[in-house]
Amino acid sequence: MTPPLQTGRRVGQVKEVTSLANPAVKDIRALSMKKHRDQQGAFLAEGLKLVIDALDLGWRLDTLLFSKSALGNALVEKTAARVVAAGGLVLEVNDKVMAAISRRDNPQAVAGVFAQRWMPLADIAPAGDDVWVALDRVRDPGNLGTIIRTVDAVGARGVILVGECTDPFATETVRATMGSIFAVPVARASADAFLAWRAGFAGLVAGTHLEGAVDYRSLDYAGRPVVLVMGNEQQGLPDSLASACDRLLRIPQAGRADSLNLAVATGVMLYEIRRSALALDGPSA
């Protein structure tokens, strides 16, 4: 491995760790709990490609972990050297430690501890054909992660978490984003703060609602900024947020199911809203 390098005020380190009692390992394992993520302002993300993409996007990596099985992998060692050069800590761990940290029987060979990043609500000023998704009290980490991944896929701008939502930096959520957590800005706000922000937004605010009378396919979303408001998995949009929407929309259904999964419904809406901006590469068939 590359030895520690000095970069001005910060000095990176490489350490071999084989014990679960190691203080650094204890701190990283504690990131499975929200209170410790909040205290440390950090979160865990797994996978070499994901770590490299995050570094390329400018995210601060505090600790890089890699399994002994990755020794000799040129890309892993290059990434470790990059982290050390930036003043980060690199831990070479055994399979037992990596499995305990990831809480998986077959963990990834590489993981990173990153500093959390939140976008202030006041800094969000949608313009042009920008699309943002506002999620009211989303509870399921898988739903949130899938929505963040979908926002990334359609080229929407970001996510606003309204009220008490699940943590976007929980391990389950980060896994479900498949790396999109590093590409999609996330803001958080109370319902009152969001409504105050919405009052100054001049674009289209659209929400899905069981009482909506407008087919979601009937609107022309192009050429203006859009905020898509999606409700809680069990309760849908509360009256306060529904009344703040310019349009309440419905997704038609033909089967016996009385509703769609939140992540699926959000995906359906986003692909319709972004329809004019999305095209397959290459000539048409």
C-alpha positions in Angstrom: 0.0 0.0 0.0 1.0 3.6 -0.5 2.4 5.1 2.7 0.8 8.1 4.4 1.2 11.3 2.5 1.3 14.8 3.9 -1.0 17.4 2.2 -0.6 20.7 4.0 -2.6 20.7 7.2 -4.0 17.2 6.9 -2.2 13.9 7.1 -3.8 10.7 5.8 -3.2 7.3 7.3 -3.4 3.6 6.4 -4.1 1.1 9.2 -4.6 -2.6 9.4 -7.6 -3.5 11.6 -8.6 -7.0 12.6 -10.6 -6.4 15.8 -14.2 -5.4 16.2 -13.2 -3.6 19.4 -11.1 -1.1 17.4 -12.5 2.4 18.2 -12.7 3.4 14.5 -14.6 0.2 13.7 -17.0 0.8 16.6 -17.7 4.3 15.3 -18.4 3.0 11.8 -20.7 0.2 13.1 -22.6 2.8 15.1 -23.6 4.5 11.8 -26.3 1.9 11.5 -28.2 4.0 14.0 -29.7 7.4 13.1 -28.7 9.1 16.3 -25.0 8.2 15.7 -25.3 9.3 12.0 -26.6 12.6 13.2 -24.0 13.0 15.9 -21.1 12.2 13.5 -22.7 13.9 10.5 -21.6 10.9 8.5 -22.9 7.8 6.7 -21.7 4.5 5.2 -21.8 3.7 1.5 -20.6 0.4 0.0 -19.0 -0.5 -3.3 -15.8 0.5 -5.1 -17.6 2.2 -8.1 -19.9 4.1 -5.8 -16.9 5.3 -3.7 -15.1 6.4 -6.8 -18.1 8.2 -8.3 -18.7 10.0 -5.0 -15.1 11.2 -4.9 -15.3 12.4 -8.5 -18.5 14.4 -7.5 -16.6 16.1 -4.7 -18.0 14.3 -1.7 -15.7 14.2 1.4 -14.7 10.7 2.3 -13.5 10.5 5.9 -12.7 6.8 6.1 -12.1 4.2 3.3 -12.4 0.5 4.2 -11.3 -2.3 2.0 -11.1 -6.0 2.6 -7.8 -7.9 2.5 -9.3 -9.8 -0.5 -9.0 -6.6 -2.5 -5.2 -6.3 -1.9 -3.5 -6.2 -5.3 -6.5 -4.6 -7.0 -4.9 -1.7 -8.8 -8.1 0.4 -8.7 -8.6 -0.2 -5.0 -5.0 0.8 -4.2 -5.3 3.9 -6.4 -8.4 4.9 -4.6 -6.8 4.3 -1.2 -3.9 6.5 -2.2 -6.3 9.2 -3.3 -8.0 9.1 0.0 -4.7 9.3 2.0 -3.5 12.1 -0.2 -6.7 14.1 0.7 -6.1 13.5 4.4 -8.5 10.6 4.9 -8.1 7.4 6.9 -7.8 4.1 5.1 -8.5 0.9 7.0 -7.4 -2.5 5.7 -9.8 -5.0 7.4 -10.5 -8.7 7.5 -13.7 -10.3 6.3 -15.1 -10.5 9.8 -14.8 -6.8 10.3 -16.2 -6.0 6.9 -19.2 -8.3 7.4 -19.9 -6.8 10.8 -19.8 -3.3 9.4 -22.0 -4.0 6.4 -24.3 -6.4 8.4 -24.2 -8.7 5.4 -22.9 -12.3 5.0 -21.3 -11.4 1.6 -20.3 -7.8 1.9 -18.7 -5.5 -0.7 -14.9 -5.4 -0.6 -14.9 -1.7 -0.3 -16.9 0.8 1.7 -16.6 4.5 2.6 -17.7 6.8 5.4 -18.8 10.1 3.9 -19.8 13.4 5.4 -23.5 14.0 5.1 -24.6 16.8 2.8 -27.9 18.7 2.9 -29.1 21.4 0.6 -30.7 24.4 2.3 -34.3 24.8 1.2 -33.7 28.5 0.7 -31.1 27.7 -1.9 -33.7 25.9 -4.1 -34.9 28.2 -6.9 -36.4 26.0 -9.7 -36.3 27.6 -13.1 -36.6 26.6 -16.8 -37.8 23.0 -16.9 -36.4 22.0 -13.5 -38.3 19.3 -11.6 -38.1 18.7 -7.9 -39.9 16.1 -5.9 -41.4 16.9 -2.4 -42.1 13.9 -0.3 -44.4 14.2 2.7 -43.4 12.0 5.6 -42.0 9.1 3.5 -41.4 6.2 5.9 -39.8 3.4 3.9 -36.1 3.5 3.2 -36.5 1.4 0.1 -39.1 3.8 -1.3 -37.0 6.8 -0.6 -33.9 5.3 -2.1 -35.7 4.2 -5.2 -37.2 7.6 -5.6 -33.8 9.3 -5.3 -32.5 6.8 -7.9 -35.4 7.6 -10.2 -35.0 11.4 -9.8 -31.4 10.9 -11.0 -32.4 8.7 -13.9 -34.9 11.2 -15.3 -32.7 14.2 -14.9 -34.8 15.9 -12.2 -33.0 18.3 -9.9 -33.6 16.9 -6.4 -35.7 15.9 -3.5 -37.3 17.9 -0.6 -38.2 15.8 2.5 -41.2 17.4 4.2 -42.0 16.6 7.9 -40.7 13.5 9.7 -39.2 11.4 6.9 -37.0 8.3 6.9 -33.3 9.1 6.8 -31.8 9.4 3.3 -28.4 8.5 4.8 -29.6 5.2 6.4 -27.7 2.2 5.0 -30.9 0.7 3.5 -31.7 4.0 1.7 -28.2 4.5 0.4 -28.2 0.9 -1.0 -31.5 1.5 -2.7 -30.2 4.7 -4.4 -27.5 2.6 -6.1 -25.1 5.6 -5.8 -27.6 8.3 -6.8 -27.5 9.7 -3.3 -24.3 11.4 -4.4 -25.8 12.9 -7.5 -29.2 14.1 -6.2 -29.4 17.1 -3.8 -31.6 16.5 -0.8 -33.3 19.1 1.3 -35.5 18.8 4.4 -38.1 21.1 5.8 -41.1 21.2 8.2 -44.5 21.3 6.5 -44.8 25.0 7.5 -41.4 25.8 6.1 -42.2 24.0 2.8 -45.5 25.9 2.5 -43.7 29.2 3.1 -41.2 28.3 0.4 -43.9 27.1 -2.0 -45.6 30.6 -1.6 -42.6 32.1 -3.4 -42.5 29.5 -6.2 -44.0 30.6 -9.5 -44.0 27.3 -11.4 -46.4 24.4 -11.3 -47.0 22.5 -8.1 -48.7 19.1 -8.8 -49.7 16.4 -6.4 -51.2 13.0 -6.7 -54.4 12.5 -4.8 -57.2 9.9 -4.7 -59.7 12.7 -5.1 -57.9 14.3 -8.0 -60.1 14.6 -11.1 -57.3 15.3 -13.6 -55.6 12.5 -15.5 -51.8 13.0 -15.0 -51.2 12.5 -18.7 -53.4 15.4 -19.7 -51.1 18.2 -18.5 -48.4 19.9 -20.5 -45.5 20.0 -18.0 -42.8 21.2 -20.5 -41.3 24.7 -20.4 -41.8 25.5 -16.8 -40.4 24.4 -13.4 -42.4 21.7 -11.6 -42.6 20.6 -8.0 -44.2 17.2 -7.7 -45.7 16.6 -4.3 -46.2 13.0 -3.2 -47.9 11.9 0.0 -47.1 9.5 2.8 -47.4 5.7 2.0 -50.4 5.1 4.2 -52.2 8.5 4.4 -51.5 10.3 1.1 -51.3 14.1 1.0 -52.6 16.0 4.0 -55.1 18.7 3.3 -52.6 21.4 3.9 -50.3 20.2 1.2 -53.1 19.2 -1.2 -54.5 22.7 -1.0 -51.1 24.1 -1.9 -51.0 22.2 -5.2 -52.1 23.9 -8.5 -53.3 20.6 -9.8 -54.4 17.4 -8.0 -53.8 14.5 -10.4 -54.7 10.8 -10.6 -53.0 7.8 -12.2 -55.7 5.6 -13.7 -55.9 2.0 -12.6 -57.8 -0.9 -14.1 -57.1 -3.7 -11.6 -58.3 -4.5 -8.1 -55.4 -2.7 -6.3 -56.6 0.5 -4.7 -53.3 2.3 -4.9 -49.7 2.2 -6.2 -46.5 1.8 -4.2 -45.1 5.3 -3.5 -41.9 4.8 -5.4 -43.7 3.3 -8.4 -46.3 6.2 -8.5 -43.5 8.8 -8.2 -41.6 7.1 -11.1 -44.7 7.1 -13.3 -45.2 10.8 -12.6 -41.6 11.7 -13.2 -41.4 10.0 -16.5 -44.5 11.8 -17.7 -43.3 15.2 -16.4 -39.9 14.7 -18.0 -41.3 13.1 -21.2 -40.2 16.0 -23.5 -36.7 16.0 -22.1 -36.1 12.2 -22.5 -35.1 10.4 -25.7 -33.3 7.2 -26.6 -29.8 7.7 -27.9 -29.2 7.1 -31.6 -31.6 7.1 -34.5 -35.2 6.0 -34.1 -36.1 2.5 -35.0 
